[in-house]
Amino acid sequence: MGNNILNIGISGLLTAQNQLQTTSHNISNATTPGFKRQEVLQGTNTPQSSGAGFVGKGVHTTTVQRIYSQFLVSQSLQVQAQSQSLDTNYAEIKQLDNMLAEATSGLSPTLQKFFSAIQDVATNPSLVSSRQSILSNSEALVSRFQSLDQRMSQIRSGVNEQVTSHIDEINSLSKQIAEVNHRILLAEGAAAGQPANDLLDQRDDLINQLSKFINTDTVKQNDGSMNVYIGNGQAIVVGSRALSLVAMKSPDNPDNLTVGLNNGGNIIQLPEEQITGGALGGLFSFRNDTLDKTQNSFGRIAIALAQTFNEQHRLGMDLNGEMGTDFFTISSPKVISSLMNSGTSSVSAVITDSGALTTSDYQFSFDGTNYTLMRLSDNVSISTSLAPSSSTPLTLDGVAITGATILANERFLIQPTINGAKDIEVNIKDTSKIAAAGPNRTSSTLSNTGTGTISTGTVTTSPVDSNLQQPLTITFQTPFNGLYDVTGIGTGLPATSQVYTSGADITFNGYTFQISGEPAAGDIFTVTPNHNGSADNRNALLLGALQTKNTLESGSATYQSSYGQLVSQIGNKTRELEVTSKAQANLLTQTKKSMESISGVNLDEEAANLMKFQQAFQASSKVIEISEKLFSSILQLG
């Protein structure tokens, strides 16, 4: 009997000792990151059958388990990945917002000064100082375009650096998770399947850290290991084996770094749209949805300004009596050959209409039968079976493919506006080359007896007609019969008399004017070259009018309104991300509090448990003491 009591006391003592150790372990790790409270599960020993029934034989420790909710752990991983993605996206877009919205360093003030200088020349076309102001403000405008674009390129480089850094962190965490998987496998195997709680906590904490960089899913295996998946189900940890990611150049756009999977030395690109959540997903979301479009939008403004200004400037005449030349250098579309293409392929592209340009990139490809130009923002495309050339270009949204040497299944990325702000330059350095004047003068002879008047006229064709400045004479027939004759040199001059209509457009040699009123028989009107037109401001007025003319987005926006819309879009997106990131952060805090309420260590509760288990330990010790006395009494009877 004494022996049975002794065994029961010892079992109670050992169980109480395990409970005291576990409680002490909880208390000492109360502030350890990732630690989950543990508790001892105990069970009754198999009782002994007797004639009077079953007699108990004490207690034993079944296991030591972690207190946690798998549902909350999984939810926390998803919430944290999304929160980190929003935070990263917000941090990056905030840089753009601060840069573009700055009242003094943005584009708007410099653009306003540029057109103010043009208005000054329109007021004082012969003043060298006014003309010099145009050149100075043009250089300032170009410098502002270039500096803002350079800042965007720096942000892009920063994204690439962060991509590399985050991939290194992901690889390090994946390797550690695989190592812990192996340790858990050995530990639980040696313990007959009992959970290695502290190692499980360590693994959970590593997976939690991993979710800060990329959206993470986990699947527990029968052997106790945990497989980890990212993206669209791509495994990066399988048991005790970790697969490494690499930062690789995007095959379609080597300026951007993307994610590849190293599968036994074979690098496989992971589609960026599948890399969601975490800091890495936030970077890709910012670059693809915001940075690319912003830089394209900014370049589009520069290209539209340069092209429309050049077109109008070529229609004027400078102080040397020569027709205007291109005032700005216009960027050509950036054409990038896929890294998968052969080295012999080439594609040429030009911008045909700056007003039709979008903020999208395009893909040009050949499937062996058809050549296709596709807008990547919405996958709208046009195709032809004929190879594009300068005589038969493939045109979409003001972008034309004018030549292509390409093999089947090859592709090119076309970025029409990405370099617009980077490459814009001022071509004119001499103030006398500013074409502020109109190329022709119109006049009526002093001997005219009717009330007819002739307008100053404008150049209406671009490129300029070679006969633009050829003199023309319009003579109303005698007797007056509503007809007039045109004499001069030019293409398309009428061989017969023309019917007069007051105020109607009259166009010859690319020059349009109107005669209004009631001319009399023999009245003569002339169009002659504008020699010595230093005080003429007609083309300067037309150049200044471009400021308020709708030239972008298919004729629905001015330069400044397009820039204002860009600033507004970035501002709204920044505010949206600020709000959503704070909301997601609050949700993450709530989720962690829910986990803490279940898995966290309550020191008051543990102190109470410590006292309870101490009493159990003392009581079991008393049982052992009584057992010893009973056994001694039995020996004395003998």
Backbone hydrogen bonds, N-H to C=O, Kabsch-Sander energy under -0.5 kcal/mol:
donor,donor_aa,acceptor,acceptor_aa,energy
5,I,1,M,-2.4
6,L,2,G,-2.4
7,N,3,N,-2.2
8,I,4,N,-2.3
9,G,5,I,-2.6
10,I,6,L,-2.7
11,S,7,N,-2.5
12,G,8,I,-2.3
13,L,9,G,-2.6
14,L,10,I,-2.8
15,T,11,S,-2.3
16,A,12,G,-2.6
17,Q,13,L,-2.2
18,N,14,L,-2.3
19,Q,15,T,-2.2
20,L,16,A,-2.6
21,Q,17,Q,-2.5
22,T,18,N,-2.6
23,T,19,Q,-2.5
24,S,20,L,-2.5
25,H,21,Q,-2.4
26,N,22,T,-2.3
27,I,23,T,-2.4
28,S,24,S,-2.6
29,N,25,H,-1.2
30,A,27,I,-1.4
32,T,29,N,-1.4
35,F,32,T,-1.9
37,R,599,S,-3.1
39,E,65,Q,-2.2
41,L,63,T,-3.1
42,Q,40,V,-0.5
43,G,60,H,-2.9
45,N,58,G,-2.6
48,Q,55,V,-3.3
50,S,53,G,-1.7
53,G,50,S,-2.0
55,V,48,Q,-3.6
56,G,54,F,-0.5
60,H,43,G,-2.5
62,T,41,L,-2.7
62,T,60,H,-0.6
63,T,41,L,-1.4
65,Q,39,E,-2.3
65,Q,63,T,-0.5
67,I,37,R,-2.9
68,Y,66,R,-0.8
70,Q,68,Y,-0.6
73,V,69,S,-2.3
74,S,70,Q,-2.4
75,Q,71,F,-2.5
76,S,72,L,-2.6
77,L,73,V,-1.7
78,Q,74,S,-1.7
79,V,75,Q,-2.7
80,Q,76,S,-2.7
81,A,77,L,-2.1
82,Q,78,Q,-2.1
83,S,79,V,-2.5
84,Q,80,Q,-2.7
85,S,81,A,-1.8
86,L,82,Q,-2.3
87,D,83,S,-2.4
88,T,84,Q,-2.3
89,N,85,S,-2.5
90,Y,86,L,-2.7
91,A,87,D,-2.4
92,E,88,T,-1.9
93,I,89,N,-2.6
94,K,90,Y,-2.0
95,Q,91,A,-0.6
95,Q,92,E,-0.8
96,L,92,E,-1.0
97,D,93,I,-2.5
98,N,94,K,-2.5
99,M,95,Q,-1.8
100,L,96,L,-2.8
101,A,97,D,-2.1
102,E,98,N,-0.6
106,G,102,E,-1.5
110,T,106,G,-0.5
111,L,107,L,-2.5
112,Q,108,S,-2.4
113,K,109,P,-2.1
114,F,110,T,-2.0
115,F,111,L,-2.0
116,S,112,Q,-2.0
117,A,113,K,-2.0
118,I,114,F,-1.4
119,Q,115,F,-2.2
120,D,116,S,-1.8
121,V,117,A,-1.7
122,A,118,I,-2.2
123,T,119,Q,-1.5
124,N,120,D,-2.5
127,L,124,N,-1.3
131,R,127,L,-1.8
132,Q,128,V,-2.8
133,S,129,S,-1.7
134,I,130,S,-1.3
135,L,131,R,-1.6
136,S,132,Q,-2.6
137,N,133,S,-2.7
138,S,134,I,-2.2
139,E,135,L,-2.3
140,A,136,S,-2.0
141,L,137,N,-2.2
142,V,138,S,-2.7
143,S,139,E,-2.5
144,R,140,A,-2.0
145,F,141,L,-2.4
146,Q,142,V,-2.6
147,S,143,S,-2.7
148,L,144,R,-2.3
149,D,145,F,-2.1
150,Q,146,Q,-2.5
151,R,147,S,-2.0
152,M,148,L,-1.8
153,S,149,D,-2.2
154,Q,150,Q,-2.2
155,I,151,R,-2.1
156,R,152,M,-2.1
157,S,153,S,-2.3
158,G,154,Q,-2.4
159,V,155,I,-2.1
160,N,156,R,-2.1
161,E,157,S,-2.2
162,Q,158,G,-2.2
163,V,159,V,-2.5
164,T,160,N,-2.1
165,S,161,E,-2.3
166,H,162,Q,-3.2
167,I,163,V,-2.2
168,D,164,T,-1.8
169,E,165,S,-2.0
170,I,166,H,-2.6
171,N,167,I,-2.5
172,S,168,D,-2.1
173,L,169,E,-2.5
174,S,170,I,-2.7
175,K,171,N,-2.2
176,Q,172,S,-2.0
177,I,173,L,-2.6
178,A,174,S,-2.3
179,E,175,K,-2.0
180,V,176,Q,-2.5
181,N,177,I,-2.5
182,H,178,A,-1.8
183,R,179,E,-2.0
184,I,180,V,-2.9
185,L,181,N,-2.3
186,L,182,H,-2.0
187,A,183,R,-2.9
188,E,184,I,-2.9
189,G,185,L,-1.4
190,A,186,L,-2.2
191,A,187,A,-1.4
192,A,189,G,-1.0
193,G,188,E,-3.9
194,Q,191,A,-1.4
197,N,195,P,-1.5
200,L,196,A,-2.4
201,D,197,N,-2.4
202,Q,198,D,-2.0
203,R,199,L,-2.4
204,D,200,L,-2.5
205,D,201,D,-2.4
206,L,202,Q,-1.9
207,I,203,R,-2.5
208,N,204,D,-2.3
209,Q,205,D,-2.1
210,L,206,L,-2.1
211,S,207,I,-1.9
212,K,209,Q,-1.1
213,F,210,L,-1.8
214,I,210,L,-1.6
215,N,276,T,-2.3
215,N,277,G,-0.6
217,D,229,Y,-2.6
219,V,227,N,-2.2
221,Q,225,S,-3.2
224,G,221,Q,-1.8
227,N,219,V,-2.7
228,V,237,V,-2.0
229,Y,217,D,-3.3
230,I,234,Q,-2.9
231,G,215,N,-0.6
233,G,230,I,-0.6
233,G,231,G,-0.6
234,Q,230,I,-2.7
235,A,233,G,-0.6
236,I,228,V,-2.5
237,V,228,V,-1.6
238,V,241,R,-3.0
241,R,238,V,-2.0
243,L,236,I,-2.8
244,S,262,N,-0.5
246,V,260,G,-2.8
248,M,246,V,-0.7
248,M,258,T,-2.2
250,S,253,N,-0.7
250,S,256,N,-2.7
256,N,253,N,-2.3
258,T,248,M,-3.6
260,G,246,V,-2.7
261,L,268,I,-3.2
262,N,244,S,-2.7
262,N,260,G,-0.5
263,N,261,L,-1.1
263,N,266,N,-2.6
264,G,262,N,-0.9
266,N,263,N,-1.1
267,I,265,G,-0.7
268,I,261,L,-2.4
268,I,266,N,-0.6
269,Q,267,I,-0.5
270,L,259,V,-2.7
274,Q,271,P,-1.7
275,I,272,E,-1.3
276,T,274,Q,-1.3
278,G,81,A,-3.2
279,A,212,K,-2.3
280,L,213,F,-2.2
281,G,213,F,-0.5
281,G,277,G,-1.6
282,G,278,G,-2.2
283,L,279,A,-2.0
284,F,280,L,-2.1
285,S,281,G,-2.3
286,F,282,G,-2.3
287,R,283,L,-2.6
288,N,284,F,-2.7
289,D,285,S,-2.3
290,T,286,F,-1.9
291,L,286,F,-2.6
292,D,287,R,-2.3
294,T,290,T,-2.7
295,Q,291,L,-2.7
296,N,292,D,-2.2
297,S,293,K,-2.7
298,F,294,T,-2.6
299,G,295,Q,-2.3
300,R,296,N,-2.2
301,I,297,S,-1.8
302,A,298,F,-1.7
303,I,299,G,-2.5
304,A,300,R,-2.8
305,L,301,I,-2.5
306,A,302,A,-2.5
307,Q,303,I,-3.0
308,T,304,A,-2.4
309,F,305,L,-2.2
310,N,306,A,-2.3
311,E,307,Q,-2.5
312,Q,308,T,-1.9
313,H,309,F,-2.7
314,R,310,N,-2.4
315,L,312,Q,-1.1
316,G,313,H,-1.5
317,M,437,A,-2.7
318,D,322,E,-3.1
319,L,432,S,-1.8
320,N,432,S,-0.6
321,G,318,D,-1.7
324,G,316,G,-2.6
329,T,425,E,-2.4
334,K,415,Q,-2.8
335,V,333,P,-0.6
336,I,334,K,-0.5
336,I,413,L,-2.9
337,S,335,V,-0.5
338,S,411,R,-1.8
339,L,251,P,-2.2
341,N,338,S,-2.0
345,S,342,S,-0.9
346,S,405,T,-2.4
348,S,403,G,-2.4
350,V,400,A,-2.3
352,T,350,V,-0.6
352,T,398,G,-2.4
353,D,398,G,-1.2
356,A,353,D,-1.1
357,L,354,S,-1.0
362,Y,414,I,-2.8
363,Q,374,M,-2.6
364,F,412,F,-2.7
365,S,363,Q,-0.5
365,S,372,T,-2.4
366,F,410,E,-1.6
367,D,370,N,-1.8
371,Y,384,T,-3.5
372,T,365,S,-2.7
373,L,382,I,-2.6
374,M,363,Q,-2.7
374,M,372,T,-0.5
375,R,380,V,-3.6
376,L,361,D,-2.4
376,L,374,M,-0.6
378,D,375,R,-0.8
379,N,375,R,-1.9
380,V,375,R,-0.6
382,I,373,L,-2.0
384,T,371,Y,-2.0
389,S,392,T,-1.0
394,L,401,I,-1.7
395,T,393,P,-0.7
396,L,399,V,-2.6
399,V,396,L,-1.5
400,A,350,V,-2.8
401,I,394,L,-2.6
402,T,348,S,-1.7
402,T,400,A,-0.8
403,G,348,S,-1.1
404,A,388,P,-0.7
405,T,346,S,-3.4
406,I,404,A,-0.5
409,N,366,F,-2.9
410,E,366,F,-0.7
410,E,407,L,-1.5
412,F,364,F,-2.8
413,L,336,I,-2.9
414,I,362,Y,-3.5
414,I,412,F,-0.5
415,Q,334,K,-3.1
415,Q,413,L,-0.6
420,G,417,T,-1.8
423,D,419,N,-2.6
424,I,420,G,-0.7
425,E,329,T,-0.7
427,N,327,F,-2.8
427,N,425,E,-0.6
428,I,327,F,-0.9
433,K,430,D,-1.7
434,I,431,T,-1.4
435,A,433,K,-0.6
436,A,434,I,-1.6
437,A,317,M,-1.9
441,R,528,T,-3.4
443,S,526,T,-2.0
445,T,524,I,-2.0
448,N,445,T,-1.6
451,T,518,E,-2.2
453,T,516,S,-2.4
455,S,514,Q,-2.6
458,T,512,T,-2.3
460,T,510,G,-2.4
461,T,510,G,-0.7
468,L,465,D,-1.9
470,Q,467,N,-2.0
472,L,527,V,-2.6
473,T,487,T,-2.4
474,I,525,F,-3.4
475,T,473,T,-0.5
475,T,485,D,-2.4
476,F,523,D,-2.5
477,Q,483,L,-2.0
484,Y,498,Q,-2.1
485,D,475,T,-2.9
487,T,473,T,-2.3
489,I,471,P,-0.8
493,L,490,G,-0.6
498,Q,484,Y,-3.0
500,Y,482,G,-2.8
503,G,515,I,-2.5
504,A,501,T,-1.9
506,I,513,F,-2.8
508,F,511,Y,-2.1
509,N,491,T,-0.6
511,Y,508,F,-1.8
512,T,458,T,-3.0
513,F,506,I,-2.3
515,I,504,A,-0.6
516,S,453,T,-2.6
522,G,476,F,-1.9
523,D,520,A,-2.0
525,F,474,I,-2.6
526,T,443,S,-2.8
527,V,472,L,-2.4
528,T,441,R,-2.6
530,N,439,P,-2.7
531,H,529,P,-1.7
533,G,530,N,-0.9
534,S,532,N,-0.5
536,D,533,G,-1.4
539,N,436,A,-1.1
540,A,436,A,-2.2
541,L,537,N,-2.4
542,L,538,R,-1.5
543,L,539,N,-2.5
544,G,540,A,-2.5
545,A,541,L,-1.7
546,L,542,L,-0.6
546,L,543,L,-1.0
547,Q,544,G,-1.5
548,T,545,A,-1.0
549,K,546,L,-0.8
551,T,549,K,-1.2
551,T,557,A,-1.2
552,L,557,A,-2.8
554,S,355,G,-4.2
556,S,552,L,-2.0
557,A,552,L,-1.5
562,S,558,T,-2.1
563,Y,559,Y,-2.1
564,G,560,Q,-2.9
565,Q,561,S,-2.4
566,L,562,S,-1.9
567,V,563,Y,-2.6
568,S,564,G,-2.5
569,Q,565,Q,-2.6
570,I,566,L,-2.3
571,G,567,V,-2.5
572,N,568,S,-2.9
573,K,569,Q,-2.4
574,T,570,I,-2.5
575,R,571,G,-2.4
576,E,572,N,-2.5
577,L,573,K,-2.5
578,E,574,T,-2.2
579,V,575,R,-2.3
580,T,576,E,-2.6
581,S,577,L,-2.5
582,K,578,E,-1.7
583,A,579,V,-2.3
584,Q,580,T,-2.6
585,A,581,S,-2.1
586,N,582,K,-2.2
587,L,583,A,-2.1
588,L,584,Q,-2.3
589,T,585,A,-2.3
590,Q,586,N,-2.4
591,T,587,L,-2.3
592,K,588,L,-2.5
593,K,589,T,-2.2
594,S,590,Q,-2.2
595,M,591,T,-2.2
596,E,592,K,-2.8
597,S,593,K,-2.3
598,I,594,S,-0.9
598,I,595,M,-0.6
599,S,595,M,-3.6
600,G,596,E,-1.9
602,N,600,G,-0.6
603,L,601,V,-0.7
606,E,602,N,-2.6
607,A,603,L,-2.2
608,A,604,D,-2.0
609,N,605,E,-2.4
610,L,606,E,-2.4
611,M,607,A,-1.8
612,K,608,A,-2.3
613,F,609,N,-3.0
614,Q,610,L,-1.8
615,Q,611,M,-2.1
616,A,612,K,-1.9
617,F,613,F,-2.3
618,Q,614,Q,-2.5
619,A,615,Q,-2.7
620,S,616,A,-2.4
621,S,617,F,-1.9
622,K,618,Q,-2.0
623,V,619,A,-2.0
624,I,620,S,-2.0
625,E,621,S,-2.0
626,I,622,K,-2.5
627,S,623,V,-2.4
628,E,624,I,-1.9
629,K,625,E,-1.8
630,L,626,I,-2.7
631,F,627,S,-2.3
632,S,628,E,-2.0
633,S,629,K,-2.3
634,I,630,L,-1.9
635,L,631,F,-1.7
636,Q,632,S,-2.0
637,L,633,S,-1.6
638,G,634,I,-1.0
